[in-house]
Amino acid sequence: MTSKPPLRIGNCSGFYGDRFDAMREMLTGGPLDVLTGDYLAELTMLILGRERQKDPARGYATTFLHQLDDTLALAKERGVRIVSNAGGLNPAGLADAIRASAAQQGLAARVAHITGDDLRTTHDWPAHTLTANAYLGGAGIAACLRSGADIVVTGRVTDAALVTGPAAAHFGWRADDWDALAGAVVAGHILECGAQATGGNYAFFTEHDIRRPGFPLAEIHPDGSCVITKHPGTGGAVTVGTVTAQLLYETAGARYPGPDVTARLDTVRLTQDGPDRVRVHGVKGEPPPPTLKVGLTRLGGWRNEVVFVLTGLDIQPKAALVRDQMEAALAKRRPAEVRWTLARTDHPDADTEEAASALLRLTVRDPDPEKIGRAVSGAAVELALAGYPGFHVTAPPGKGSPYGVFETAHTPTTDVPHTAVLPDGTSTPIPSPATTTPLTPAPEPPLPPPLPPGPTRRAPLGLVAGARSGDKGGAANVGVWARTDDAWRWLAHTLTSDRFRALLPETDGLPVTRHTLPALRALNFVVDGLLGEGVAAQARFDPQAKAVGEWLRSRHLDIPEDLL
């Protein structure tokens, strides 16, 4: 391994729409070597696909270009290289736009980009596929940086590739330096969602000031270990807890596969290394699988929604009345999917009208926009003077909107033309990994000994455990961690898959897989099918499962009094 000093890699974006000023904040807040930005969520690919349909010259994250307009001179002055997946479906177009912007500012910027992920026309995908993009690794990014690029823009790469590429280029790692690469993958996963690693969306947020958390950075060492921190004086916090929460976000089992390496999450060790500094070490890596994940998006049909407000007494009879009236109105041209949800947000003897009200949500979906447009909104409006007492809705009923579907497939790595287009325009093919290993589940580790019997008290799970949840296509993951060894001993034996289903009735009947990560004192639950066809389909109230973890923490069960 090289003896080079640590590489300081920061993040300035966790999604398309994140804090605009973060790029400037990261460039001015302290020393950096590389600044990354992640703009490509599953939903974003659908949005960019529709943009490309309207204008083939588009298809990239324009926000990134505007951020660079404001900060490119600053990045050049400070010697910070920038790596981002903002190229979306058109990385070559974004690279050209960056060069034009640099020229207008009188700056010499060496811009490189990555191609090969767009497989829309090269495979036999299902009809009406809008986008089809393989998740590439960091080897192409590394080649671009080694060639002297100041800026590298990619299309669909894994989020962690934005870190593995710069780290491999900086330290000269080989393709089979599995442990070092795995450490960088873990660092990349921690950084990828921006302020989620520095206190954003943190279960125990009341313990820290997170009104404006700073963005994270990783000091990566030659062996792949790192320290997660943030610029001095920025808000939020970096603790073992905030880093654990992000580590569990949108993951599954102990093996975390990627195109560069399969990282073993069950080997990750976290140590508080001082204020706002967490050391991440001990990560083991294995050869990557022989296939790449491919994200597919398509338009699934049309969707509409009406939310009826039910106030005061007789909430259930009011809900039954409007449901009967609407069902009768929709009977002649009934949409393919009709879903009713009653949220009892009302309180008895409430001191405000809003607190006295419940929400009845009608959601309809159909391939035919006519069935979910005026046929639904007109029927709802017609009840304004002929329905339950106090009739009103939260917003005027609309025409409806298209919804998307996200699906995944896999293709052999050798079938994907991963290519680095260097600053001088040279195209360099990136070879597939020479060694691969098919992905298999890691063996479940032994559980710690249970706590001895003792008095318990009925209380919310969140008093002794944190959680973070998210989406992966139609599945939701819920990571739950304990903050003490005794709480872990109790949690590991108490929160089984069956108990999880009992606490969250919406998951009843769905496949729930529990993964155990003792080194993090954590359990990770994957619920297949909870989100239907993915976030773009808007299949449920919380379409990205962002708050499922907080719902779980609010549920009551018998907890040992010694833990409370």
C-alpha positions in Angstrom: 0.0 0.0 0.0 1.1 3.5 -0.7 2.3 5.9 2.1 0.4 8.9 0.6 -1.4 11.2 3.0 -5.2 10.8 3.5 -7.4 11.9 0.6 -10.1 14.3 1.7 -13.3 13.7 -0.2 -16.4 15.7 0.5 -20.0 15.6 -0.7 -22.2 18.5 -1.7 -25.4 16.8 -2.9 -27.5 13.8 -1.9 -30.2 14.1 -4.5 -31.4 16.3 -7.4 -32.8 19.3 -5.4 -30.4 19.3 -2.5 -29.1 22.5 -1.0 -27.8 24.7 -3.8 -25.2 26.5 -1.8 -23.6 23.3 -0.5 -21.0 23.3 -3.3 -19.7 26.7 -2.4 -20.0 25.9 1.3 -17.8 22.8 0.9 -15.2 24.6 -1.3 -14.8 27.4 1.2 -15.3 25.6 4.5 -12.0 23.9 4.7 -9.4 21.9 2.8 -10.6 19.3 0.2 -9.0 17.2 -2.5 -12.1 16.0 -4.2 -15.8 17.1 -4.1 -18.5 14.7 -5.1 -22.2 15.2 -5.8 -24.9 12.6 -6.1 -27.9 13.6 -8.2 -29.4 10.3 -9.4 -32.2 8.7 -7.4 -34.4 6.1 -9.1 -37.1 8.7 -9.5 -34.6 11.1 -11.1 -33.9 8.7 -13.9 -37.5 8.7 -14.8 -37.7 12.5 -14.7 -34.5 12.8 -16.9 -35.9 10.2 -19.3 -39.0 12.3 -19.9 -36.9 15.4 -20.4 -34.8 13.6 -23.0 -38.0 12.6 -24.8 -38.8 16.3 -25.2 -35.3 17.4 -26.0 -32.5 14.9 -26.8 -29.9 17.5 -25.8 -31.1 17.4 -22.2 -31.2 14.5 -19.8 -28.6 15.8 -17.3 -29.0 17.6 -13.9 -28.9 21.3 -14.8 -28.6 22.3 -11.2 -25.1 20.9 -11.1 -24.2 23.1 -14.1 -25.6 26.2 -12.4 -23.6 25.3 -9.2 -20.4 25.0 -11.3 -21.1 28.4 -13.0 -20.9 29.9 -9.5 -17.9 27.9 -8.1 -15.7 26.6 -10.9 -13.1 29.4 -10.5 -13.1 28.7 -6.8 -12.5 25.0 -7.3 -9.7 25.6 -9.8 -8.1 28.1 -7.4 -8.1 25.6 -4.5 -7.1 22.6 -6.6 -10.3 20.7 -5.8 -11.3 18.1 -8.4 -15.0 17.5 -8.9 -16.7 14.1 -9.6 -20.5 13.8 -10.1 -23.1 11.6 -11.6 -25.0 14.6 -12.7 -24.5 13.6 -16.3 -27.6 11.4 -15.9 -28.7 10.2 -19.4 -26.4 12.6 -21.2 -22.9 12.9 -19.6 -21.3 13.9 -22.9 -23.8 16.8 -23.2 -23.1 17.9 -19.7 -19.3 17.7 -20.3 -19.7 20.0 -23.3 -21.9 22.4 -21.3 -19.2 22.6 -18.6 -16.5 23.3 -21.2 -18.6 26.1 -22.6 -19.3 27.6 -19.2 -15.6 27.5 -18.4 -14.7 29.2 -21.6 -17.1 32.0 -20.9 -15.4 32.5 -17.6 -11.9 32.4 -19.2 -11.0 29.2 -17.3 -9.1 26.2 -18.6 -11.0 23.2 -17.3 -10.1 19.6 -18.2 -13.4 17.8 -18.3 -13.8 14.0 -18.7 -16.9 11.9 -18.8 -18.0 8.2 -18.5 -20.2 6.4 -21.0 -21.5 2.8 -21.4 -24.2 2.6 -18.8 -27.0 3.5 -21.2 -28.3 0.1 -22.4 -31.7 1.2 -23.7 -31.1 0.2 -27.3 -28.6 -2.7 -26.7 -30.8 -5.2 -24.9 -34.2 -6.7 -25.3 -36.0 -4.8 -22.5 -39.8 -4.9 -21.9 -42.0 -2.7 -24.1 -42.2 1.0 -23.3 -38.9 1.0 -21.3 -38.0 4.7 -21.0 -34.5 4.3 -19.5 -32.2 1.3 -19.0 -28.9 2.1 -17.2 -26.3 -0.2 -15.7 -24.8 0.7 -12.4 -21.1 1.2 -13.3 -18.2 1.2 -10.8 -15.4 3.6 -10.1 -12.7 2.3 -12.5 -13.6 4.7 -15.3 -13.6 7.6 -12.9 -10.1 6.6 -11.7 -8.9 6.5 -15.3 -10.2 10.0 -16.0 -8.6 11.4 -12.8 -5.3 9.7 -13.6 -5.3 11.4 -17.0 -5.5 14.8 -15.3 -9.2 15.6 -15.4 -10.3 18.5 -13.2 -14.0 17.5 -13.5 -15.5 14.0 -14.2 -19.2 13.6 -14.9 -20.8 10.3 -15.2 -24.2 8.7 -16.0 -25.5 5.9 -13.8 -22.8 4.7 -11.5 -23.2 3.3 -8.1 -23.3 6.1 -5.5 -20.2 4.7 -3.9 -18.3 4.8 -7.2 -17.9 8.6 -6.8 -15.6 7.8 -3.9 -14.0 4.5 -5.0 -12.8 6.0 -8.3 -10.9 9.0 -6.7 -9.5 6.9 -3.9 -8.2 4.2 -6.3 -6.6 6.8 -8.6 -5.0 8.6 -5.6 -3.6 5.6 -3.9 -2.9 3.5 -6.9 -5.0 0.6 -5.8 -5.2 -2.5 -8.0 -8.5 -3.9 -9.1 -8.1 -6.8 -6.6 -7.3 -4.6 -3.5 -10.6 -5.9 -2.2 -10.3 -4.6 1.4 -9.2 -1.1 0.5 -11.9 -0.9 -2.2 -14.5 -2.1 0.3 -13.4 0.5 2.8 -13.9 3.2 0.1 -17.3 1.7 -0.8 -18.4 2.1 2.8 -17.1 5.6 2.9 -18.9 6.4 -0.3 -22.2 4.9 1.1 -21.8 7.1 4.2 -21.2 10.2 2.1 -23.7 9.6 -0.7 -26.8 11.1 1.0 -25.1 14.3 2.2 -26.3 15.6 5.5 -27.9 12.3 6.5 -24.4 11.4 7.8 -24.2 14.7 9.8 -27.4 14.5 11.8 -30.0 15.0 9.1 -33.0 12.7 9.4 -31.4 11.3 12.6 -33.7 9.4 15.0 -32.2 11.1 18.1 -32.2 14.6 16.5 -33.2 16.3 19.7 -29.7 15.6 21.0 -28.0 17.8 18.4 -28.5 21.1 16.6 -29.5 20.1 13.1 -31.2 23.2 11.9 -28.6 23.5 9.1 -26.2 20.5 9.2 -23.0 20.7 7.3 -22.2 18.2 4.6 -19.9 15.3 5.3 -16.4 14.5 4.2 -14.2 11.4 4.5 -10.4 11.4 5.2 -9.5 8.2 3.4 -6.3 6.4 4.2 -4.2 4.2 2.0 -5.6 1.0 3.5 -9.2 2.1 2.8 -10.1 3.0 6.3 -11.3 6.5 6.9 -12.5 9.2 9.3 -15.9 10.7 8.6 -16.1 14.4 9.7 -17.3 17.8 8.5 -15.9 21.2 8.1 -15.2 23.1 11.3 -18.0 25.4 12.5 -20.8 23.8 10.4 -24.0 22.5 12.0 -25.1 19.1 12.8 -23.0 16.3 14.3 -20.9 13.3 13.3 -21.2 10.6 15.8 -21.2 6.8 15.8 -25.0 7.0 15.8 -25.3 9.3 12.8 -22.9 7.2 10.8 -24.6 4.0 11.9 -27.9 5.3 10.7 -26.5 6.2 7.3 -24.7 2.8 7.0 -28.0 1.0 7.4 -29.8 3.2 4.9 -31.0 1.4 1.8 -29.0 -1.7 2.4 -29.9 -5.4 2.9 -27.6 -8.2 4.1 -24.1 -8.4 5.3 -22.8 -8.6 1.7 -23.1 -5.2 0.0 -22.4 -5.9 -3.7 -21.1 -3.5 -6.2 -19.2 -3.4 -9.6 -15.8 -2.8 -7.9 -16.1 -5.1 -4.9 -18.5 -6.7 -2.5 -18.1 -5.0 0.8 -18.8 -7.0 4.0 -21.0 -4.7 6.2 -20.7 -7.2 9.0 -17.0 -6.3 9.3 -17.4 -2.5 9.6 -16.1 -1.1 12.9 -17.0 2.5 14.1 -15.1 4.4 16.7 -15.6 7.9 18.0 -12.3 9.6 17.1 -13.0 13.0 18.7 -15.7 15.6 18.3 -17.4 15.2 15.0 -15.0 12.5 13.9 -15.9 8.8 13.5 -13.2 6.3 12.4 -14.5 3.6 10.0 -12.1 0.6 9.9 -11.8 -3.2 9.6 -13.8 -3.4 6.4 -13.3 -6.6 4.4 -13.9 -7.0 0.7 -14.6 -9.8 -1.7 -14.6 -10.0 -5.5 -17.7 -8.4 -7.1 -20.5 -10.4 -8.7 -20.2 -11.2 -12.4 -23.3 -9.1 -13.3 -24.2 -5.5 -13.0 -27.6 -4.2 -11.8 -29.6 -2.4 -14.4 -32.3 0.1 -13.5 -35.3 0.2 -15.8 -38.0 2.9 -15.8 -41.2 3.2 -17.8 -44.4 5.1 -17.6 -46.9 2.8 -15.9 -50.2 4.8 -16.4 -52.1 7.7 -14.9 -52.9 8.5 -11.3 -55.2 10.9 -9.5 -56.0 11.6 -5.9 -58.7 13.4 -3.9 -58.4 14.0 -0.2 -61.7 14.5 1.6 -61.7 16.3 5.0 -64.0 14.8 7.6 -64.5 17.0 10.7 -66.0 16.5 14.1 -68.5 13.7 15.0 -69.4 10.6 13.0 -66.1 10.2 11.2 -66.7 6.6 10.2 -70.3 7.2 8.8 -69.1 10.2 6.9 -66.3 8.2 5.3 -68.8 5.4 4.5 -71.2 7.9 2.8 -68.6 9.6 0.6 -67.1 6.3 -0.4 -70.5 4.9 -1.4 -71.3 8.0 -3.4 -68.0 8.0 -5.2 -68.0 4.2 -5.9 -71.5 4.6 -7.5 -70.2 7.5 -9.6 -67.2 5.5 -10.8 -69.1 2.2 -11.5 -69.6 2.8 -15.2 -65.9 3.5 -16.0 -64.2 2.2 -13.0 -60.4 2.8 -12.9 -58.1 -0.3 -12.8 -57.1 0.5 -9.2 -59.2 2.3 -6.6 -57.7 2.7 -3.1 -59.3 4.3 0.0 -57.3 5.2 3.1 -58.7 6.8 6.2 -56.2 8.7 8.4 -57.7 9.3 11.8 -55.9 12.6 12.5 -58.9 13.9 14.5 -58.9 14.5 18.2 -62.0 14.6 20.4 -63.1 18.0 21.8 -60.4 19.7 19.7 -59.5 23.3 20.1 -58.9 23.9 16.4 -60.9 22.7 13.4 -57.8 21.1 11.9 -57.2 19.0 15.0 -60.9 17.9 14.8 -60.5 16.6 11.3 -59.6 13.3 9.7 -58.4 12.7 6.1 -60.0 10.3 3.7 -57.7 9.7 0.7 -59.0 8.3 -2.6 -56.3 7.2 -5.1 -57.0 5.9 -8.5 -54.7 4.5 -11.2 -55.4 3.4 -14.8 -53.6 3.2 -18.2 -56.3 5.4 -19.6 -56.0 9.1 -18.5 -59.7 9.6 -19.2 -60.7 7.1 -16.5 -58.8 9.0 -13.7 -59.3 12.6 -14.9 -62.7 14.3 -15.1 -64.5 11.1 -14.3 -63.0 11.3 -10.8 -62.6 15.0 -10.2 -66.0 15.8 -11.6 -67.7 13.2 -9.4 -65.9 14.6 -6.3 -66.9 18.2 -7.0 -70.5 17.2 -7.6 -70.7 16.0 -3.9 -69.9 19.5 -2.6 -73.6 20.2 -1.7 -74.9 16.7 -1.7 -72.6 14.8 0.7 -71.6 14.6 4.3 -71.9 17.7 6.6 -68.8 19.9 6.4 -67.8 18.6 3.0 -64.5 20.0 1.6 -61.3 18.7 0.1 -57.6 19.6 0.7 -57.1 20.9 -2.9 -59.2 21.3 -6.0 -59.4 17.9 -7.8 -57.1 17.8 -10.8 -56.7 16.0 -14.1 -54.3 13.5 -12.8 -50.7 12.9 -13.8 -48.6 10.0 -15.2 -46.8 7.7 -12.8 -43.7 5.7 -13.4 -42.5 2.2 -12.7 -38.9 1.3 -11.6 -37.7 -2.3 -12.1 -34.3 -3.9 -11.8 -32.5 -6.5 -14.0 -29.0 -7.8 -14.2 -26.6 -8.2 -17.1 -23.1 -9.7 -17.4 -20.5 -7.2 -16.7 -18.8 -8.1 -19.9 -21.8 -7.0 -21.9 -21.5 -3.4 -20.7 -19.2 -1.1 -22.7 -17.8 0.9 -19.7 -15.7 3.7 -21.3 -13.8 6.7 -20.0 -13.7 9.7 -22.3 -10.6 11.6 -21.3 -10.1 15.4 -21.3 -8.3 15.1 -24.7 -11.3 13.2 -26.2 -9.6 9.8 -26.2 -12.0 7.0 -25.4 -10.5 4.3 -23.1 -12.4 1.0 -22.6 -12.5 -0.1 -18.9 -12.0 -3.8 -18.6 -14.4 -5.9 -16.6 -13.1 -7.3 -13.3 -10.8 -10.3 -13.9 -12.1 -12.1 -10.8 -15.8 -12.3 -9.8 -17.8 -14.3 -7.3 -21.5 -15.0 -7.6 -23.4 -13.3 -4.7 -24.7 -15.5 -2.0 -26.2 -14.5 1.4 -23.6 -14.3 4.2 -24.2 -16.8 7.1 -26.2 -15.4 9.9 -23.9 -14.6 12.9 -24.6 -15.9 16.4 -26.7 -13.7 18.6 -25.5 -12.3 21.9 -26.8 -13.9 25.1 -30.3 -12.7 26.0 -30.9 -10.4 29.0 -31.9 -12.2 32.2 -35.6 -12.0 33.1 -36.7 -8.8 34.9 -39.5 -6.3 35.2 -40.7 -4.7 32.0 -42.7 -1.6 31.0 -44.9 -0.9 28.0 -43.1 1.8 26.1 -42.2 2.9 22.5 -39.3 1.0 20.9 -37.7 4.4 20.0 -36.7 5.0 23.6 -34.0 2.4 23.3 -33.4 2.0 19.5 -32.8 4.2 16.5 -34.0 3.5 13.0 -33.7 4.7 9.5 -35.7 3.4 6.5 -35.7 3.9 2.7 -36.5 2.4 -0.6 -35.0 0.0 -3.1 -37.4 -0.3 -6.0 -40.6 -1.9 -4.6 -38.9 -3.0 -1.4 -38.4 -1.0 1.8 -35.5 -1.4 4.2 -35.7 -0.6 7.9 -32.4 -0.5 9.8 -32.7 -0.6 13.6 -29.8 -0.2 15.9 -29.3 -0.2 19.7 -27.0 2.3 21.5 -25.8 0.0 24.3 -24.7 -3.6 24.6 -27.6 -4.5 26.9 -30.1 -2.9 24.6 -28.6 -4.9 21.7 -28.9 -8.1 23.6 -32.6 -7.4 24.1 -33.2 -6.1 20.6 -31.6 -9.0 18.9 -33.8 -11.6 20.6 -37.0 -9.5 20.7 -37.4 -7.9 17.2 -37.9 -10.9 15.1 -39.5 -10.8 11.6 -42.8 -11.9 13.1 -42.7 -9.2 15.8 -41.8 -6.7 13.1 -44.9 -7.7 11.1 -47.0 -7.5 14.2 -45.8 -4.0 15.0 -46.3 -2.8 11.4 -49.5 -4.4 10.1 -49.0 -2.9 6.6 -46.2 -5.5 6.2 -48.4 -8.4 7.1 -48.4 -10.9 4.3 -45.3 -9.5 2.7 -41.9 -11.2 2.7 -39.8 -9.7 5.5 -36.2 -10.7 5.7 -34.1 -9.9 8.8 -30.3 -9.4 8.6 -28.1 -9.3 11.7 -25.1 -7.0 12.0 -23.7 -7.4 15.5 -20.7 -5.1 15.0 -23.1 -2.3 14.5 -25.6 -3.6 17.1 -28.1 -3.5 14.3 -30.8 -5.4 12.6 -31.8 -4.7 9.0 -35.3 -5.6 7.7 -36.1 -5.8 4.0 -39.8 -5.8 3.2 -40.4 -6.8 -0.4 -43.4 -5.3 -2.2 -44.3 -2.6 0.4 -43.8 0.1 -2.2 -45.5 -1.6 -5.1 -43.6 -0.7 -8.3 -41.3 1.8 -6.7 -41.3 5.4 -5.7 -42.4 6.8 -9.1 -45.6 4.7 -8.8 -46.7 6.6 -5.7 -48.3 3.3 -4.4 -48.6 4.4 -0.7 -48.8 7.4 1.6 -45.0 7.3 2.2 -43.9 6.2 -1.3 -40.2 6.1 -0.4 -40.6 4.5 3.0 -38.7 7.4 4.6 -40.8 7.3 7.8 -41.4 3.6 8.2 -38.5 3.5 10.7 -40.0 6.3 12.7 -43.4 4.5 12.7 -41.7 1.4 14.0 -40.0 3.4 16.8 -43.3 4.8 17.9 -44.8 1.3 18.4 -45.1 0.1 22.0 -43.9 -3.2 23.4 -42.7 -4.6 26.7 -39.2 -3.2 27.3 -37.0 -4.1 30.3 -37.1 -1.4 32.9 -33.3 -1.4 33.2 -33.1 -0.1 29.6 -35.5 2.8 30.1 
